[in-house]
Amino acid sequence: MELFSCFCITTKAALHSYTLSQRYMLKDTSVKILEIAPPGVQTYFNNDPSSMLLASFIDETMKVLGTDADEVLVEEAKVFRNNPGPNEGIL
């Protein structure tokens, strides 16, 4: 299970980096890059009781999708996103 968790964390980090790169490359166009950054969510693959319930994640995500936000961050994910690495996001 630890290997699977590590894989999920590194995959999310890679997708976040890719999203930032695409947003930067397309900043002068009409294309908008939207990132959905989930926290740990209880699914078939993750039955961790400390993870967010899937229905709650979907409900919060749908509310943010109705805004003009560049990132869809549910409350439980903000703790992680508000702790960026050095120079992250400087465009």
Buried (B, 14 or more C-beta within 10 A) or exposed (E): EEEEEEEBEEEBEEEBEEBBEEBEEEEEEEEEBEBBBBBBBBEEEBEEEEBBEBEBBEEBBEEBEEEEEEBBBBEBBEEBBEEEEEEEEEE
